[in-house]
Amino acid sequence: MTTGSHSVRPVPAGPGAAGAARPARTPWAGITLIAVAAVTAEMAVSARYGYVRDELYFLSAGQHLAFGYVDQPPLTPLLARAGAALTGNTLAGFRVLPALALGALVVMTAMMSGRLGAGRTGQVLAALAAATCGEYLGAMHELTTTTPDFVFWAATLLLVMKLLASQDPRWWVAIGGCAGLASEAKWNIAFLLAALAAGFALTDARRLLRSRYLLIGALIAAALAAPDLIWQAAHGWPGLEVFRALQADAGHNRLVYWPAQVLYTGLVLTPLWAAGAVWSLRGPAARPFRPVAIACVAAIALQFVLGGKAYYAGAAYTFLLAAGCVPLERRLERRLECRRARRADRPARPGRRITPAFWAGTAMVAGAALGAPVALPVLPARALHAVPLQKINYDLGEEIGWPSLVALAAREYRALPAGQRARTTILTGNYGEAGAIGRYGPGDGLPQAYSGANNFWLWGPPPAADSAAIAVDVDPALLRREFTHVRRVATFWNGLGVADDEQGVPVFLATGLRSSWARAWPAFRAYG
C-alpha cells in the first residue's frame, strides 16, 4: 500500500520472512492454562499481608480525581477508585486487576514469540517464562503505576511487531493510541518511545517513518497525554522536583542495577533473555524485528545510564524472553531428534517419553518456586524478621503493620480531652501513613489525615480551626518550629520485629500552632 508518494515495500524474502508473515499456529489452550494459573497464583496470596504503601496513596488519590498529580499521571488513581468501588473495598478484590495484568503479560509474551517464528512449543515456553518471571510476579501483585505501565509497554512492543511484520503503516495509529494511554499511567513510556525511534532510525525500517499514519498516531498520543501535561504546567511542573529528588538515589541505583536484572528475572530465565537479546540483535531470522530488539536492549541500558530504578525497563523482558524461546525451541528439538536417533533400536521406556521441552518448563517453574518468597508474600510476615527479604523486595516490608499504626494514632487521639480533640488534626510524614489513615481511620474514629508528601500537600492544609496535631513520623524540628509545645507520646512497633520504614517511628502531640495553617503549610511540603 502507499503512504503519500512513498510506497512501502513488503518484507524481503529470506530467513525469518516467512515467520514474520505467517506466524506459527498459536497453542491457545496451553497459553490460556498458563495465564489462568499465573492469575490464580497471584490471587492466592493477594490478601496475605496488606496494602503496599503506594496502593494506600492511590486509594486516597482516587478520592481526589484530577487530570494529573504531583508524581504520576491520573490513570492509576482512577483504576484504584474503580477497583475499590467494584470489589467492596476489599484487598483481595483490589488485587484482581494486577493479577489479570500478569495474565495479559503472559499472553502477549507468547504472541511475540509466535510472531518471531517460534512454534507451538516455543510459544508455550514463552508464556511460561513470563508467568514465572520474578519481576512480573512481584510487580503484578500490587496495583501501582508499574501495573499498567508494564502492560502498555508490552502492548506497544507487540503492536510495533505487527507493524514490522505487515509493513502496513496504519498500525502507527494503534501504536499512538497505546502510547498515549501509557502516558496517562506513567511517564516511563517516553523512554521506550525514544528507544524505538532509535531502533527504527538504525535499520532499514526507517522507511516506515515516512508515513502520514505516524503523524496521526503521534497526534493521538499527544492528545491523550495533554491533560496531564496541562495539569503539570498549571501547577508549576512539580514532577520535575520529584525527578530531582529521585536522582539522589541514582548512584545506588547504578551500583545494584545489573545484579538486580539477574535477581529480578531469576537465575533460570537470565540465560533465556540474554540469548534472546543476542539472537534478536544478530540472528538473520530476527532481522524483520530488529528495531524492537534494539529498542528493548537500549531501554534497559538507558535506565542504567540515567540511574533509574532497576525495574523501570522491566517490561522490555517480555520481548527478550519471547525472542529467547525461538533458539531455545530449536535447540530442544535438535536434542530430541538426537535422542530419538540414538535410541531408535532400543526398547522404549516410560521415562524416555519426557521431552527436553518438559524439562525446560520444569526448570522455569522450579526457578519461580525458589524465588517466590522474594517476589510474593508466601512466607508468614513474621519470617521477615529472621529472613529480611524486604531488603531485596522493598514492598514486602511495606505491606505489613498499617492497621496497627492507625490504631496507635487513634489511641493517642482518643486519649485527648474532648475539647482539645475537636481542635486536633492528624499529620503524617509520608503518603503511605496518610493513606493508611484514610483507609482504616474512619473505622477507628479518626478524622482526615494531612501530609506534606507529594499530592497530599496540595490537598491540605488542615482546617484553620485546628491548633494541635497528632503527628506520625513528622520531623520533630519542623514541629517545634511551627508549634509551641511538642511531646513524643508513642513509638510504633509492628509487633513482628520486621524492619521497614514505619518500624520505630515516633508519634508526637504538638500543640499551640504559632501562626496559621495557611502560613505554616508551605514548610511541610515534601515532594519526592
Phi and psi in degrees as a GROMACS rama.xvg file:
@    title "Ramachandran Plot"
@    xaxis  label "Phi"
@    yaxis  label "Psi"
@TYPE xy
-115.459  154.769  THR-2
-131.114  101.398  THR-3
68.7734  -129.132  GLY-4
-96.3408  3.16827  SER-5
-105.471  127.87  HIS-6
-90.0443  146.322  SER-7
-103.626  119.204  VAL-8
-76.8458  148.641  ARG-9
-69.3434  165.443  PRO-10
-59.354  128.46  VAL-11
-60.4114  146.633  PRO-12
-67.7016  149.486  ALA-13
148.681  -174.841  GLY-14
-56.5153  128.15  PRO-15
88.9551  -16.8177  GLY-16
-64.2719  -41.3997  ALA-17
-64.9762  -40.2154  ALA-18
-65.1782  -34.555  GLY-19
-71.4116  -37.4937  ALA-20
-81.6638  -36.1847  ALA-21
-130.042  85.149  ARG-22
-60.1679  152.528  PRO-23
-62.6018  154.701  ALA-24
-57.6834  134.619  ARG-25
-83.7374  125.932  THR-26
-81.1731  74.8355  PRO-27
-61.6546  -33.8291  TRP-28
-60.8882  -47.971  ALA-29
-66.7965  -41.9395  GLY-30
-64.8089  -43.565  ILE-31
-63.1776  -41.635  THR-32
-60.1676  -43.3353  LEU-33
-66.4356  -42.2168  ILE-34
-62.6592  -43.4743  ALA-35
-64.2072  -40.7302  VAL-36
-62.8742  -39.9486  ALA-37
-64.6786  -44.722  ALA-38
-63.2237  -41.7007  VAL-39
-62.8611  -42.1344  THR-40
-62.1089  -40.6304  ALA-41
-64.3195  -44.1342  GLU-42
-68.2916  -27.9983  MET-43
-63.635  -28.7101  ALA-44
-114.446  13.0429  VAL-45
-61.5438  -33.1231  SER-46
-114.933  21.6809  ALA-47
-68.9832  -41.1079  ARG-48
-104.711  -93.08  TYR-49
-171.319  -170.318  GLY-50
-64.5032  145.168  TYR-51
-85.6907  160.031  VAL-52
-48.3184  -50.9988  ARG-53
-65.2141  -33.6305  ASP-54
-63.0723  -39.7903  GLU-55
-63.6618  -37.4431  LEU-56
-64.3633  -44.4465  TYR-57
-69.3539  -30.9057  PHE-58
-61.5396  -42.8281  LEU-59
-67.2791  -42.6161  SER-60
-62.2585  -32.9588  ALA-61
-65.209  -20.7571  GLY-62
-85.8792  -3.11486  GLN-63
-130.109  60.9005  HIS-64
-59.8708  135.678  LEU-65
-152.145  171.816  ALA-66
-78.7654  -8.46648  PHE-67
-166.794  169.044  GLY-68
-141.672  165.614  TYR-69
-55.4986  -42.8166  VAL-70
-120.425  5.98697  ASP-71
-165.628  158.875  GLN-72
-68.8191  179.509  PRO-73
-86.024  -8.01501  PRO-74
-66.1919  -45.9922  LEU-75
-64.8462  -44.3338  THR-76
-57.6764  -36.5877  PRO-77
-64.7675  -43.6772  LEU-78
-63.8334  -38.6233  LEU-79
-63.9028  -42.8651  ALA-80
-64.5797  -44.7094  ARG-81
-64.4496  -42.9032  ALA-82
-62.0925  -43.0279  GLY-83
-65.8669  -40.4867  ALA-84
-69.2517  -38.9472  ALA-85
-79.2916  -19.2408  LEU-86
-118.699  21.2613  THR-87
70.1358  24.8604  GLY-88
56.9886  37.2692  ASN-89
-100.892  150.754  THR-90
-65.5138  -45.2986  LEU-91
-61.0257  -41.82  ALA-92
-65.8916  -37.0388  GLY-93
-61.5178  -29.9201  PHE-94
-90.5058  1.83111  ARG-95
-63.4721  -44.8095  VAL-96
-60.9983  -49.6966  LEU-97
-62.8929  -33.6588  PRO-98
-63.1785  -42.9457  ALA-99
-64.6  -31.5966  LEU-100
-63.9362  -36.872  ALA-101
-62.8465  -42.0938  LEU-102
-59.0907  -38.8674  GLY-103
-65.0573  -40.0719  ALA-104
-63.126  -38.7142  LEU-105
-60.7388  -48.365  VAL-106
-65.5745  -44.7283  VAL-107
-68.0045  -35.2792  MET-108
-63.6215  -42.8007  THR-109
-62.4504  -40.7749  ALA-110
-64.3768  -39.7265  MET-111
-61.7243  -41.9573  MET-112
-63.0286  -42.4577  SER-113
-62.5157  -40.2637  GLY-114
-64.375  -32.217  ARG-115
-76.9417  -9.79568  LEU-116
114.749  4.856  GLY-117
-69.6985  145.5  ALA-118
-82.5996  -166.31  GLY-119
-61.2841  -43.0601  ARG-120
-63.9816  -44.3596  THR-121
-62.7152  -38.4878  GLY-122
-68.5488  -39.6981  GLN-123
-64.2313  -41.887  VAL-124
-65.2014  -35.61  LEU-125
-65.0188  -42.3215  ALA-126
-61.2913  -42.557  ALA-127
-67.075  -35.6718  LEU-128
-62.2065  -44.7701  ALA-129
-65.2961  -38.6334  ALA-130
-69.5608  -24.5425  ALA-131
-106.556  4.31662  THR-132
-71.9345  120.838  CYS-133
-58.2017  -36.3879  GLY-134
-63.4692  -40.8899  GLU-135
-74.6542  -37.117  TYR-136
-60.9755  -43.9056  LEU-137
-71.8836  -45.7054  GLY-138
-68.2526  -36.1132  ALA-139
-87.4225  8.412  MET-140
-79.7361  -20.3884  HIS-141
-125.467  153.351  GLU-142
-94.9003  91.7681  LEU-143
-127.876  -177.362  THR-144
-62.6589  -25.0121  THR-145
-65.6074  -30.204  THR-146
-59.9713  -61.5909  THR-147
-68.4323  -28.9056  PRO-148
-60.4304  -48.4061  ASP-149
-62.2038  -41.773  PHE-150
-64.6628  -43.6491  VAL-151
-70.0875  -34.9292  PHE-152
-60.2869  -49.5742  TRP-153
-62.4419  -41.5179  ALA-154
-64.3447  -40.1789  ALA-155
-63.164  -44.3698  THR-156
-61.2916  -42.142  LEU-157
-65.3616  -40.8546  LEU-158
-66.0973  -38.2004  LEU-159
-65.2516  -36.8845  VAL-160
-63.5684  -37.9411  MET-161
-65.231  -38.8407  LYS-162
-59.9424  -47.9881  LEU-163
-68.2965  -36.3196  LEU-164
-70.5065  -39.5855  ALA-165
-90.1582  -21.7321  SER-166
59.2087  23.0695  GLN-167
-96.9481  107.685  ASP-168
-67.0002  -10.1366  PRO-169
-64.454  -17.535  ARG-170
-63.7562  -20.0319  TRP-171
-58.7873  -30.9597  TRP-172
-64.9345  -47.1928  VAL-173
-65.4048  -38.9064  ALA-174
-62.1527  -42.7488  ILE-175
-63.0826  -41.3404  GLY-176
-63.6482  -42.4862  GLY-177
-64.9057  -44.2916  CYS-178
-65.1309  -36.5687  ALA-179
-65.2017  -43.0492  GLY-180
-63.711  -39.3077  LEU-181
-60.6235  -35.9507  ALA-182
-67.5491  -20.6284  SER-183
-85.0361  -6.80316  GLU-184
-98.4388  -45.1629  ALA-185
-162.663  140.689  LYS-186
-69.4551  -8.55864  TRP-187
-57.5272  -24.47  ASN-188
-61.1706  -24.1077  ILE-189
-60.4233  -34.2086  ALA-190
-67.9964  -38.9283  PHE-191
-66.8815  -41.8591  LEU-192
-62.9458  -40.4367  LEU-193
-64.2039  -40.8988  ALA-194
-67.1198  -37.9548  ALA-195
-65.7517  -39.6191  LEU-196
-59.2146  -41.1646  ALA-197
-65.3872  -40.6917  ALA-198
-61.2193  -42.0046  GLY-199
-68.5193  -42.2183  PHE-200
-64.2622  -29.1256  ALA-201
-91.2536  0.835633  LEU-202
-130.169  173.014  THR-203
-72.3678  -4.60852  ASP-204
-69.1684  -4.66351  ALA-205
-58.8814  -21.1254  ARG-206
-64.1273  -25.0439  ARG-207
-72.0612  -12.7942  LEU-208
-75.4403  -17.9497  LEU-209
-89.9323  69.4753  ARG-210
-146.254  139.943  SER-211
-67.0704  -23.4506  ARG-212
-70.2431  -29.1267  TYR-213
-63.9094  -42.2265  LEU-214
-62.9813  -41.2219  LEU-215
-63.2691  -45.5603  ILE-216
-60.4001  -41.1349  GLY-217
-64.4286  -38.662  ALA-218
-66.6774  -38.9768  LEU-219
-63.3641  -45.4592  ILE-220
-60.7731  -42.7746  ALA-221
-65.0864  -39.207  ALA-222
-65.0788  -39.5956  ALA-223
-70.6284  -32.7737  LEU-224
-81.2893  -18.1235  ALA-225
-59.2009  -43.9818  ALA-226
-55.6967  -43.5728  PRO-227
-67.3616  -41.205  ASP-228
-64.0068  -39.5209  LEU-229
-64.6799  -41.8584  ILE-230
-61.2688  -45.5628  TRP-231
-59.2295  -44.9364  GLN-232
-62.9729  -40.3589  ALA-233
-68.1976  -22.6389  ALA-234
-108.133  19.0989  HIS-235
78.2519  26.0536  GLY-236
53.8203  57.5922  TRP-237
-64.7012  -24.594  PRO-238
-58.057  -31.4654  GLY-239
-66.8946  -36.1059  LEU-240
-67.8074  -36.2949  GLU-241
-63.426  -43.7436  VAL-242
-60.7315  -41.8735  PHE-243
-63.6686  -38.3906  ARG-244
-65.8687  -40.6517  ALA-245
-65.8358  -30.8009  LEU-246
-65.9155  -14.9853  GLN-247
-62.6573  -23.2266  ALA-248
-96.8322  7.55551  ASP-249
-59.9131  -42.0091  ALA-250
-62.4263  -46.5309  GLY-251
-62.7263  -40.6915  HIS-252
-60.6561  -40.8059  ASN-253
-66.7865  -36.924  ARG-254
-62.8308  -39.2917  LEU-255
-99.1369  -0.563278  VAL-256
-59.4495  -56.1787  TYR-257
-72.1056  -40.3687  TRP-258
-58.3275  -34.9086  PRO-259
-67.3122  -33.4015  ALA-260
-61.3058  -38.2495  GLN-261
-72.1052  -45.3547  VAL-262
-67.0384  -41.8275  LEU-263
-68.6293  -42.6853  TYR-264
-80.3311  -29.4033  THR-265
108.222  149.206  GLY-266
-64.0562  -31.9974  LEU-267
-72.4079  -40.271  VAL-268
-85.9854  -17.9792  LEU-269
-58.7303  -47.5058  THR-270
-60.8406  -29.3484  PRO-271
-69.3754  -49.7912  LEU-272
-72.1538  -29.7442  TRP-273
-65.4387  -42.848  ALA-274
-64.044  -37.1291  ALA-275
-63.7046  -37.7528  GLY-276
-64.4439  -46.2356  ALA-277
-64.2336  -47.9348  VAL-278
-62.8877  -43.3285  TRP-279
-73.5417  -23.8928  SER-280
-87.121  -27.3355  LEU-281
-120.19  -24.4864  ARG-282
-69.7673  134.102  GLY-283
-58.7465  -36.7286  PRO-284
-66.8027  -23.2196  ALA-285
-91.8158  0.866256  ALA-286
-55.9528  -39.6405  ARG-287
-59.0698  -23.8332  PRO-288
-111.774  19.5079  PHE-289
-57.4886  -37.4111  ARG-290
-58.4608  -36.2302  PRO-291
-70.4491  -40.5539  VAL-292
-60.7502  -46.1128  ALA-293
-60.3362  -42.7199  ILE-294
-63.5098  -43.5339  ALA-295
-66.689  -44.851  CYS-296
-65.5933  -40.6632  VAL-297
-66.2913  -38.7596  ALA-298
-64.0965  -40.5982  ALA-299
-65.7655  -45.1663  ILE-300
-66.212  -36.8069  ALA-301
-62.9742  -39.9578  LEU-302
-65.582  -32.5837  GLN-303
-64.3884  -46.7016  PHE-304
-61.7139  -39.8628  VAL-305
-81.077  -8.62947  LEU-306
76.7076  27.9951  GLY-307
-74.6555  167.25  GLY-308
-68.766  152.847  LYS-309
-62.0493  -23.9327  ALA-310
-94.7686  -3.47862  TYR-311
-57.0545  -39.0003  TYR-312
-101.28  20.1336  ALA-313
-58.7553  -31.0653  GLY-314
-67.4923  -18.9754  ALA-315
-62.0843  -22.4982  ALA-316
-71.235  -15.1337  TYR-317
-59.5622  -45.8245  THR-318
-68.7992  -43.7029  PHE-319
-66.8595  -37.1694  LEU-320
-66.3407  -42.207  LEU-321
-60.6591  -43.0428  ALA-322
-66.0018  -39.4021  ALA-323
-63.8281  -25.8092  GLY-324
-75.5934  -15.02  CYS-325
-71.37  -57.7484  VAL-326
-65.715  -30.426  PRO-327
-61.2401  -46.4284  LEU-328
-59.8464  -40.6915  GLU-329
-66.8449  -40.3909  ARG-330
-64.4351  -41.0559  ARG-331
-65.3347  -37.3597  LEU-332
-67.016  -40.7772  GLU-333
-64.9499  -40.3487  ARG-334
-64.0104  -38.9722  ARG-335
-66.7775  -41.116  LEU-336
-64.8173  -40.6137  GLU-337
-63.5947  -40.5806  CYS-338
-65.2503  -40.5831  ARG-339
-65.3666  -38.613  ARG-340
-66.3441  -39.9391  ALA-341
-68.6364  -29.3521  ARG-342
-109.027  13.9369  ARG-343
-60.2483  -33.4769  ALA-344
-100.713  13.5732  ASP-345
-107.764  152.085  ARG-346
-62.9823  139.378  PRO-347
-73.4753  140.075  ALA-348
-123.622  148.172  ARG-349
-54.2319  -40.3726  PRO-350
-62.4507  -25.319  GLY-351
-76.2496  -10.0396  ARG-352
-81.5501  -9.36407  ARG-353
-76.0439  120.583  ILE-354
-84.1464  160.04  THR-355
-58.3939  -32.4757  PRO-356
-62.6004  -36.2085  ALA-357
-62.2481  -43.9251  PHE-358
-67.0212  -34.1512  TRP-359
-64.1849  -44.2565  ALA-360
-64.3935  -38.9518  GLY-361
-62.0708  -39.4041  THR-362
-63.0188  -39.7824  ALA-363
-63.1503  -45.8211  MET-364
-64.4061  -40.9211  VAL-365
-63.6389  -40.6196  ALA-366
-61.9997  -40.3444  GLY-367
-65.9757  -39.3769  ALA-368
-63.7735  -40.4915  ALA-369
-68.0605  -34.5721  LEU-370
-90.059  -7.77352  GLY-371
-56.78  -39.9097  ALA-372
-62.1756  -22.8034  PRO-373
-83.8967  -38.3791  VAL-374
-82.054  -32.8838  ALA-375
-132.604  157.75  LEU-376
-79.8479  65.6631  PRO-377
-87.5975  -25.1568  VAL-378
-86.2378  155.667  LEU-379
-57.4013  142.777  PRO-380
-56.4107  -35.0687  ALA-381
-61.887  -26.1745  ARG-382
-64.5427  -20.6195  ALA-383
-68.8185  -13.1226  LEU-384
-72.0266  -43.7535  HIS-385
-85.1942  -33.7027  ALA-386
-121.598  89.3934  VAL-387
-74.6526  68.8161  PRO-388
-65.4098  -18.4128  LEU-389
-65.9243  -13.7623  GLN-390
-74.5519  -19.3285  LYS-391
-95.5325  -50.8899  ILE-392
-110.87  93.3996  ASN-393
-51.4047  -37.5453  TYR-394
-67.8082  -21.3336  ASP-395
-58.3885  -45.5512  LEU-396
-70.9523  -25.7088  GLY-397
-87.073  10.2464  GLU-398
-103.074  0.477083  GLU-399
-117.662  152.421  ILE-400
86.534  -3.8043  GLY-401
-62.9798  -46.8428  TRP-402
-59.693  -36.283  PRO-403
-67.4426  -38.474  SER-404
-63.1058  -44.2844  LEU-405
-63.7479  -40.6753  VAL-406
-61.9683  -37.2409  ALA-407
-65.4431  -45.2491  LEU-408
-61.0547  -39.7455  ALA-409
-66.2344  -36.7783  ALA-410
-61.7689  -45.0677  ARG-411
-69.5414  -33.1207  GLU-412
-68.1613  -44.6391  TYR-413
-69.6108  -22.5087  ARG-414
-72.1375  -14.0607  ALA-415
-75.7189  149.501  LEU-416
-58.5865  146.88  PRO-417
-54.3524  -41.3206  ALA-418
-63.9518  -42.4208  GLY-419
-71.1301  -37.473  GLN-420
-59.2713  -35.9905  ARG-421
-65.2829  -20.7041  ALA-422
-109.986  17.6212  ARG-423
-113.34  130.526  THR-424
-101.731  171.98  THR-425
-112.306  123.68  ILE-426
-115.184  146.208  LEU-427
-134.664  158.497  THR-428
-85.1302  -24.5274  GLY-429
-138.791  167.866  ASN-430
-72.8771  -22.3453  TYR-431
-67.0696  -42.8942  GLY-432
-65.7627  -42.1544  GLU-433
-65.4417  -40.8486  ALA-434
-65.2265  -35.9457  GLY-435
-64.3504  -40.8333  ALA-436
-67.6382  -35.8386  ILE-437
-63.2546  -35.7839  GLY-438
-80.8242  -46.2897  ARG-439
-105.173  -16.6054  TYR-440
-59.4215  -44.4823  GLY-441
-55.0207  -35.6939  PRO-442
-68.7762  -21.8538  GLY-443
-102.709  9.54601  ASP-444
77.5489  20.8547  GLY-445
-90.4856  146.61  LEU-446
-77.8433  -178.222  PRO-447
-59.7788  142.066  GLN-448
-93.881  151.058  ALA-449
-125.323  148.455  TYR-450
-152.414  153.864  SER-451
-89.0201  1.69356  GLY-452
-80.0199  120.643  ALA-453
48.4364  -127.457  ASN-454
-69.7783  -19.369  ASN-455
-59.3426  -33.2474  PHE-456
-62.7645  -39.4514  TRP-457
-68.2463  -26.7329  LEU-458
-82.6653  -9.72004  TRP-459
-85.3118  -169.495  GLY-460
-85.5223  178.743  PRO-461
-62.1063  167.855  PRO-462
-56.0101  143.06  PRO-463
-61.4169  -28.0795  ALA-464
-75.5546  -16.1833  ALA-465
-77.6729  126.853  ASP-466
-117.779  3.45109  SER-467
-138.341  167.207  ALA-468
-151.213  140.81  ALA-469
-89.5652  112.789  ILE-470
-110.397  115.761  ALA-471
-100.271  117.029  VAL-472
60.2804  36.4129  ASP-473
-101.679  141.497  VAL-474
-53.0493  117.297  ASP-475
-62.7082  -30.5839  PRO-476
-64.7176  -39.7433  ALA-477
-65.2341  -41.8807  LEU-478
-62.9796  -42.5502  LEU-479
-68.3988  -26.6811  ARG-480
-73.7848  -29.5513  ARG-481
-103.214  -16.4896  GLU-482
-124.105  152.853  PHE-483
-79.4886  -29.0474  THR-484
-132.611  128.389  HIS-485
-132.924  123.934  VAL-486
-133.374  131.758  ARG-487
-77.0937  121.914  ARG-488
-110.438  -15.2427  VAL-489
-163.878  164.395  ALA-490
-133.128  135.483  THR-491
-89.274  129.507  PHE-492
-127.288  131.896  TRP-493
-74.6066  -6.90459  ASN-494
81.2965  -2.28925  GLY-495
-113.167  -7.79579  LEU-496
71.2916  19.2676  GLY-497
-90.2706  126.517  VAL-498
-78.3188  117.8  ALA-499
-147.597  -173.763  ASP-500
-68.9174  -20.5662  ASP-501
-96.7109  -17.6176  GLU-502
-61.5847  121.455  GLN-503
83.8641  9.67653  GLY-504
-74.7112  145.951  VAL-505
-85.2897  154.466  PRO-506
-119.214  126.011  VAL-507
-114.361  151.654  PHE-508
-108.335  116.483  LEU-509
-113.699  127.45  ALA-510
-129.431  158.854  THR-511
75.9286  62.8457  GLY-512
-57.0751  125.063  LEU-513
-70.8238  -34.1799  ARG-514
-125.08  -123.066  SER-515
-127.986  161.183  SER-516
-64.5257  -32.8569  TRP-517
-61.1013  -36.1989  ALA-518
-84.1399  -33.9643  ARG-519
-80.4343  -27.9789  ALA-520
-59.7428  -38.5981  TRP-521
-54.9008  -31.3674  PRO-522
-69.2241  -18.4876  ALA-523
-88.1246  -8.94381  PHE-524
-64.8423  130.931  ARG-525
-143.649  91.8603  ALA-526
-87.1624  136.054  TYR-527
